[in-house]
């Protein structure tokens, strides 16, 4: 089985409340051109405006 390689991570702050039943979307871009499909997921817990979040990017 291949090992995942960490490519980077980004940290940000939530700008709105998100319930764990809501869909969150992540989009990775190079400059302003689309390079990857949008990824949708449901968070495992409710998030509030101002919560700090971190997204890890790994090559699989």
C-alpha positions as a Markdown table, in Angstrom:
| # | Residue | x | y | z |
|---|---|---|---|---|
| 1 | Unk | 0.0 | 0.0 | 0.0 |
| 2 | Unk | 1.3 | 3.4 | -0.9 |
| 3 | Unk | 2.1 | 5.9 | 1.8 |
| 4 | Unk | 0.4 | 9.4 | 1.7 |
| 5 | Unk | 2.9 | 12.3 | 1.3 |
| 6 | Unk | 2.0 | 15.6 | 3.0 |
| 7 | Unk | 2.1 | 18.4 | 0.5 |
| 8 | Unk | 1.0 | 21.2 | 2.7 |
| 9 | Unk | -1.6 | 22.6 | 5.0 |
| 10 | Unk | -3.7 | 25.8 | 5.2 |
| 11 | Unk | -5.3 | 27.4 | 8.2 |
| 12 | Unk | -8.2 | 29.8 | 8.2 |
| 13 | Unk | -11.1 | 31.1 | 10.3 |
| 14 | Unk | -14.7 | 30.3 | 9.7 |
| 15 | Unk | -16.7 | 33.3 | 8.4 |
| 16 | Unk | -20.1 | 31.7 | 9.1 |
| 17 | Unk | -21.8 | 29.1 | 11.2 |
| 18 | Unk | -21.9 | 25.6 | 9.6 |
| 19 | Unk | -23.9 | 22.7 | 11.0 |
| 20 | Unk | -22.7 | 19.2 | 10.7 |
| 21 | Unk | -25.7 | 18.5 | 8.5 |
| 22 | Unk | -24.5 | 21.2 | 6.0 |
| 23 | Unk | -22.3 | 20.6 | 3.0 |
| 24 | Unk | -18.8 | 22.2 | 3.1 |
| 25 | Unk | -17.0 | 22.6 | -0.2 |
| 26 | Unk | -13.2 | 22.8 | -0.8 |
| 27 | Unk | -11.7 | 23.9 | -4.1 |
| 28 | Unk | -8.0 | 23.9 | -4.9 |
| 29 | Unk | -6.8 | 26.2 | -7.6 |
| 30 | Unk | -3.6 | 27.3 | -9.2 |
| 31 | Unk | -3.9 | 31.1 | -9.6 |
| 32 | Unk | -7.5 | 31.7 | -10.9 |
| 33 | Unk | -7.9 | 28.7 | -13.2 |
| 34 | Unk | -9.8 | 25.6 | -12.1 |
| 35 | Unk | -7.4 | 22.6 | -11.7 |
| 36 | Unk | -9.4 | 20.2 | -9.5 |
| 37 | Unk | -13.0 | 19.2 | -9.0 |
| 38 | Unk | -14.8 | 20.8 | -6.1 |
| 39 | Unk | -14.9 | 18.5 | -3.0 |
| 40 | Unk | -18.0 | 18.4 | -0.8 |
| 41 | Unk | -18.2 | 16.9 | 2.7 |
| 42 | Unk | -20.2 | 17.2 | 5.9 |
| 43 | Unk | -18.1 | 18.3 | 9.0 |
| 44 | Unk | -18.1 | 15.9 | 11.9 |
| 45 | Unk | -19.2 | 18.7 | 14.3 |
| 46 | Unk | -20.9 | 22.0 | 14.2 |
| 47 | Unk | -18.6 | 25.0 | 13.4 |
| 48 | Unk | -19.1 | 28.5 | 14.6 |
| 49 | Unk | -18.1 | 31.8 | 13.0 |
| 50 | Unk | -14.5 | 32.5 | 14.2 |
| 51 | Unk | -13.6 | 28.9 | 14.7 |
| 52 | Unk | -10.1 | 28.1 | 13.4 |
| 53 | Unk | -9.8 | 25.3 | 10.9 |
| 54 | Unk | -6.9 | 23.5 | 9.2 |
| 55 | Unk | -7.0 | 21.6 | 5.9 |
| 56 | Unk | -4.2 | 19.1 | 5.2 |
| 57 | Unk | -3.3 | 18.3 | 1.6 |
| 58 | Unk | -1.7 | 14.9 | 0.9 |
| 59 | Unk | -0.7 | 13.1 | -2.2 |
| 60 | Unk | -2.2 | 9.6 | -2.2 |
